[in-house]
Amino acid sequence: MIFLRHPFRVVFWGGVFWGASVGWGAPPAPVLSPGDNFEKHCIDCHGANGKSQTRLGRKSGAKDLTNAESMGKLSDAEIFKTIKFGRKNSKGEEKMEPFAGAMADAEIDALVGWVRGLMK
């Protein structure tokens, strides 16, 4: 009965519960710059310079991102797909983990352009 005397409370609390159900209150995931995403997700295998001369890079056979000849054979769509879904060898063993859950498509698009900038 107290809510009937104070209609604002009904509207306020109804809005709070409705807002919580549609995602209000949860901050959006931060969008990182391509360089920050490279540092966060790629540097362990590809190295800071993109040459893949790290221990993990050599072990997994990571591509040298600075090699214009081999990178030139890949389309932006192929690079996007590799980043998003990962890479497996002919035996089906994962060689590069997928980043679909870690980056939005727009972030992956930006990262593709950033990786292209590493080519020499």
LINWOBEL-V668678 format. One record per pair of residues at least 4 apart in sequence whose ideal C-beta (glycine too) atoms are under 6 Angstrom apart, sorted by the first residue. I is the first residue (numbers start at 1). GAP is how many residues later the second one is. Records with the same first field share a line. If there is no record, write none. Layout:
I: GAP ; GAP
This chain:
3: 6 ; 7
8: 4
9: 4
10: 4
15: 4
19: 5
20: 5
32: 4 ; 5
34: 76 ; 77 ; 80
37: 4 ; 66 ; 70 ; 74
38: 4
39: 4
41: 58
42: 4
43: 5
44: 12
45: 11 ; 12 ; 15 ; 17
46: 4 ; 6 ; 11 ; 16 ; 19
47: 4 ; 6 ; 7
50: 15 ; 16 ; 68
51: 13 ; 15
52: 5 ; 10 ; 12
57: 5
60: 35
65: 50 ; 53
66: 52 ; 53 ; 54
67: 4
68: 4 ; 51
71: 48
74: 4 ; 5
76: 36
79: 33
80: 28 ; 32
81: 4
82: 5
83: 16 ; 25
84: 16 ; 24
85: 13
86: 10 ; 11 ; 12
87: 8 ; 9
88: 4 ; 6
89: 4 ; 6
99: 4
103: 4 ; 5
